[in-house]
Amino acid sequence: MSDNKPFGGSFGSSGGQYATTVQYGGTAAAPAKVSLGDAAVTADVIKDTTTAAFAADVIQESRRQPVLVDFWAPWCGPCKQLTPQLEKAVRAAGGKVKLVKMNIDDHPSIAGQLGIQSIPAVIAFKDGQPVDGFMGAIPESQIAEFITKVGGKGNGAPAVAEALQAATEAREAGDMQTAADIFDAILAQAPETIEAIAGLGELLFEAGDTQGAEALLATAPEAKKDAPALAALRAKMALAAQAAELGNPAEFERRLAENPKDHQARFDLAMIQNARGERTAAADNLLAIIKADRGWNEDGARTQLLQFFEAWGMTDEATLAARRKLSALLFS
C-alpha cells in the first residue's frame, strides 16, 4: 500500500501534526497486561435484563460506568460463541465495564428500537446513551480492545491503535491528506487492519474514487470481509449509487412545496441529502414521514433510516441524534 499513495497532494495538508506521534518498527510498546485489581471480580458485573428493567440496568447504570448490552437469542449459534468470551473479558476488565444480556426472543422491543437487525450485537452505553458497538462473533483480542476503548485505556497501547487514533483526529480536523497517509502507513505494516482499510476506503470514496475504494475493500481478509466498519462503507457506497439515479433534488423540493404530504418526494430527497453528506436533513425527512404515516410504503421510511444508521456508523453524531428522535416517536 505505501508504495502507491492514492492521496498524494490531493487534499492539502496542515503540516502532518497528527502523524508526528506515530511510529512503526523498532520496539513497539507491548499491550497492557490485564489485572483483576485488589479484589476478585464477581458475577455482579454480569446480569440478564428485561424490557421493564432496561432503564435501570442499562440507562441509569451507564451514568455510573459503561455498560455493554449483549443482544442474543437461544437459537443463535454465533451468540453461543461470543457470550462466554464477552463474560470472560468483562471479568478480566476488573470492573471497568458491566455486561447486561438481553434475550431478544423474550424481549424484542429494545432491540427493535435500536435498529438491531442481526445478532449477536453488542451496544455500549455511557451517560444513558449508546456510544459504540459491534456485530458478530469477533475474536477475544478484539473484544478486549473494545472494552479498553469503552472503559478507558491502560498503559502501553499498541502502536497501531495509537496510529488509528491519530488518523481519526486528523480527519476530524479536516486534514484528509494526513489521515490518508497514516492509514496508508498502518496498512504497510499491518495490512489486515480493518479500521485502516475502512478509513482509507472511505476517504477514497469521498474523494470520488469509488473504484479505488472498491479495490481496497477487496484486500480485506476473507474472514473479516463482513466486519461492521467494512459493511458500513459498502452500505454508504450503495446508498450513494442509489441516490445518483434519483435526479435533481430541486424537483423533489418543488413537489414538497406544493404538497408536504408527498412522502415519496420527501423520501427521494432524503436519499439525495444523505449522498451529499447532509445527514441530519436526510434523517429529519425520514422521521417526518414516520411521524406522519408510520405504515407508508410498508414502514419504508424507518427501514431506510436504519440503513442510514448502518452506513453512518453506530457512534456517528447524526446516528445518535436520529436514534433519540426515532425512539421518541416510537415510544413516547
C-alpha positions in Angstrom: 0.0 0.0 0.0 2.7 2.5 1.0 4.4 2.3 -2.4 1.3 3.6 -4.2 -0.1 6.6 -2.3 -3.5 7.4 -3.8 -3.8 10.7 -2.0 -0.6 12.3 -3.0 -1.2 16.1 -2.7 -4.9 15.8 -3.4 -6.2 17.1 -0.1 -3.6 19.5 1.0 -2.1 19.3 4.5 -1.8 21.3 7.7 1.7 20.0 8.3 1.0 16.5 9.4 1.0 17.3 13.1 -1.1 14.3 13.9 1.4 11.9 12.2 4.4 13.0 14.3 3.3 10.8 17.2 3.0 7.7 15.0 6.0 5.4 15.0 6.5 2.0 13.4 9.2 -0.6 13.6 11.7 -0.7 16.5 10.3 -1.5 19.9 6.6 -1.1 19.8 5.0 -1.0 23.3 3.6 -4.2 24.4 -0.1 -4.4 25.2 -1.0 -3.7 28.8 -1.5 -6.8 30.9 -4.9 -7.4 32.3 -5.2 -7.3 36.1 -8.2 -8.0 38.3 -7.1 -5.5 40.8 -7.2 -5.9 44.6 -10.5 -7.8 44.7 -11.9 -10.6 42.6 -14.5 -9.6 40.1 -17.7 -11.3 40.9 -20.8 -12.0 38.9 -22.4 -8.7 39.8 -20.7 -7.2 36.7 -22.8 -9.5 34.6 -26.5 -9.9 34.6 -29.6 -10.6 32.5 -32.2 -7.9 31.9 -35.7 -7.4 30.7 -37.6 -4.7 28.9 -39.0 -3.5 32.1 -35.6 -3.4 33.8 -33.7 -2.0 30.9 -33.9 1.6 32.1 -32.4 0.8 35.5 -29.9 -1.9 34.4 -28.6 0.0 31.4 -29.6 3.6 31.1 -29.2 4.6 34.8 -26.3 2.3 35.4 -24.4 3.7 32.4 -24.4 7.1 34.1 -22.0 5.5 36.7 -19.9 3.3 34.4 -20.0 2.0 30.8 -22.5 -0.8 30.3 -22.3 -3.3 27.4 -25.6 -4.8 26.2 -25.3 -8.2 24.6 -28.4 -8.8 22.4 -28.7 -12.6 21.8 -31.2 -15.4 21.3 -31.1 -19.1 22.2 -31.1 -20.3 18.6 -28.2 -18.1 17.6 -25.0 -20.1 17.1 -22.6 -17.2 17.0 -24.2 -15.9 20.2 -23.2 -19.0 22.0 -19.6 -18.4 20.8 -19.5 -14.7 21.7 -21.2 -14.6 25.1 -18.7 -16.7 27.1 -15.9 -14.7 25.6 -17.6 -11.4 26.5 -18.2 -12.6 30.1 -14.5 -13.6 30.4 -13.3 -10.3 29.0 -15.7 -8.2 31.2 -14.5 -10.1 34.3 -10.9 -9.6 33.3 -11.5 -5.8 32.9 -11.7 -5.5 36.7 -14.9 -3.5 36.9 -14.2 -1.0 34.1 -17.5 -2.1 32.4 -20.6 -4.1 33.2 -22.3 -6.6 30.9 -26.0 -6.8 30.6 -27.5 -9.6 28.4 -30.9 -9.4 26.7 -32.7 -12.3 25.1 -34.4 -10.7 22.1 -36.9 -13.6 21.7 -38.3 -12.8 25.2 -37.7 -9.0 24.9 -37.7 -7.8 21.3 -38.7 -4.2 21.7 -35.4 -2.7 22.8 -33.5 -4.3 20.0 -36.1 -3.1 17.5 -35.9 0.4 18.9 -32.1 0.5 18.5 -32.3 -0.9 15.0 -30.6 -4.2 15.8 -31.2 -6.3 12.6 -28.8 -9.2 13.2 -27.3 -10.9 16.3 -25.1 -11.2 18.2 -24.9 -7.4 18.6 -23.2 -5.6 21.4 -24.0 -1.9 22.2 -22.0 0.1 24.7 -23.9 2.7 26.7 -22.4 5.7 28.5 -24.2 8.5 30.3 -27.5 7.0 29.3 -26.8 6.9 25.6 -25.5 4.3 23.0 -21.9 5.3 22.1 -20.3 2.4 20.3 -20.9 -1.2 19.3 -20.2 -4.2 17.1 -22.0 -7.1 15.5 -21.0 -10.7 15.1 -18.7 -13.0 17.0 -15.4 -11.3 17.0 -12.1 -12.7 18.3 -11.2 -12.4 22.0 -8.4 -9.9 21.2 -10.9 -7.5 19.5 -13.4 -7.9 22.5 -10.6 -6.8 24.8 -9.7 -3.9 22.6 -13.4 -2.8 22.5 -13.7 -3.0 26.3 -10.5 -1.0 26.7 -11.8 1.6 24.2 -15.1 1.9 26.0 -13.8 1.5 29.6 -10.6 3.5 29.3 -7.1 3.0 28.1 -4.4 1.3 30.1 -0.7 2.0 29.7 1.2 0.7 26.7 -1.5 0.9 24.0 -0.4 -0.8 20.8 1.2 1.4 18.1 -1.5 0.6 15.6 -4.2 1.7 18.0 -2.3 5.0 18.6 -2.0 5.5 14.8 -5.6 4.9 14.2 -6.5 7.5 16.8 -4.1 9.9 15.2 -5.7 9.3 11.8 -9.2 9.9 13.3 -8.0 13.2 14.9 -6.5 14.3 11.6 -9.7 13.6 9.8 -11.9 15.3 12.3 -9.6 18.4 12.0 -10.2 18.4 8.2 -6.6 17.2 7.4 -7.6 14.4 5.0 -4.1 14.1 3.5 -2.5 13.4 6.8 -5.3 10.9 7.7 -4.8 9.1 4.4 -1.0 9.0 4.9 -1.4 7.5 8.4 -3.9 4.8 7.2 -1.6 4.0 4.4 1.3 3.6 6.8 -0.7 1.4 9.0 -1.6 -0.9 6.1 2.0 -1.1 5.1 2.9 -2.6 8.5 -0.4 -4.4 9.3 -2.3 -4.9 6.0 -5.2 -6.7 7.7 -6.1 -3.8 9.9 -9.8 -3.5 9.2 -10.2 0.0 10.6 -7.4 1.3 8.3 -8.9 -0.4 5.3 -12.3 1.1 6.1 -10.8 4.6 6.9 -8.7 4.8 3.8 -11.5 3.3 1.7 -13.9 6.0 2.9 -11.5 8.8 2.1 -11.1 7.4 -1.4 -14.8 7.2 -1.9 -15.4 10.7 -0.6 -12.7 11.9 -3.0 -14.7 10.4 -5.8 -12.5 7.4 -6.4 -15.2 4.7 -6.0 -13.2 2.2 -8.0 -10.2 2.7 -5.7 -12.4 2.2 -2.6 -13.8 -1.0 -4.0 -10.3 -2.3 -4.8 -9.2 -1.5 -1.3 -12.2 -3.3 0.2 -11.3 -6.3 -1.8 -8.0 -6.6 0.1 -9.7 -7.3 3.4 -9.1 -10.8 4.7 -11.9 -13.3 3.8 -12.6 -13.9 7.4 -13.1 -10.2 8.1 -14.9 -9.0 4.9 -18.2 -8.6 6.9 -16.7 -6.6 9.7 -19.0 -3.7 10.7 -16.6 -1.0 9.5 -16.4 -2.5 6.1 -20.1 -3.2 5.9 -20.8 0.4 6.8 -18.6 1.6 3.9 -20.3 -0.8 1.4 -23.7 0.4 2.6 -22.6 4.0 2.2 -21.4 3.4 -1.3 -24.6 1.5 -2.2 -26.8 4.4 -0.9 -24.8 6.9 -2.9 -25.3 4.8 -6.1 -29.0 4.6 -5.4 -29.2 8.4 -4.8 -27.3 9.1 -8.0 -30.2 7.6 -10.0 -32.9 9.8 -8.5 -32.2 13.0 -10.3 -32.3 16.7 -9.3 -33.2 17.4 -5.7 -34.8 20.7 -6.7 -37.6 18.7 -8.3 -38.4 17.0 -5.1 -38.2 20.2 -3.1 -40.7 21.8 -5.6 -43.1 18.8 -5.1 -42.9 19.1 -1.4 -43.6 22.8 -1.5 -46.8 22.0 -3.4 -47.7 19.1 -1.3 -46.0 18.5 2.0 -47.7 15.0 2.2 -45.8 13.8 -0.9 -43.9 11.2 1.1 -42.2 9.7 -2.0 -40.7 13.1 -2.9 -39.6 13.5 0.7 -38.1 10.0 0.7 -36.2 10.6 -2.5 -34.9 13.9 -1.3 -33.6 12.2 1.9 -31.7 9.8 -0.2 -30.0 12.6 -2.2 -29.3 14.6 1.0 -27.6 11.5 2.5 -25.4 11.1 -0.6 -24.4 14.8 -0.3 -23.4 14.3 3.3 -26.5 16.2 4.7 -27.2 13.5 7.3 -29.3 15.5 9.8 -31.5 16.8 7.0 -31.9 13.3 5.5 -32.8 11.8 8.9 -35.2 14.6 9.6 -37.1 14.0 6.3 -37.4 10.3 7.0 -38.5 11.0 10.6 -41.2 13.4 9.2 -42.6 10.6 7.1 -42.6 8.2 10.1 -44.4 10.8 12.2 -47.0 11.5 9.5 -47.6 7.9 8.3 -45.7 5.1 10.0 -47.1 2.5 7.6 -46.2 4.3 4.4 -44.5 2.0 1.9 -44.6 -0.8 4.4 -42.7 1.1 7.0 -40.2 2.0 4.3 -39.0 5.3 6.0 -38.0 3.6 9.2 -36.3 0.8 7.3 -34.3 3.3 5.2 -33.4 5.2 8.3 -31.9 2.1 9.9 -29.9 1.6 6.7 -28.6 5.1 7.1 -27.5 4.2 10.7 -25.6 1.2 9.4 -23.8 3.3 6.7 -23.1 6.2 9.1 -21.8 4.0 12.0 -23.2 3.5 15.5 -21.2 6.3 17.0 -21.8 9.0 14.4 -23.4 12.1 15.9 -26.2 12.0 13.3 -26.9 8.4 14.1 -27.1 9.0 17.8 -29.3 12.1 17.4 -31.7 10.4 14.9 -31.9 7.3 17.1 -33.1 9.5 20.0 -35.7 11.2 17.8 -36.8 7.8 16.5 -37.2 6.5 20.0 -39.2 9.5 21.0 -41.6 8.9 18.0 -42.0 5.2 18.6 -42.1 5.0 22.4 -43.4 8.4 23.6 
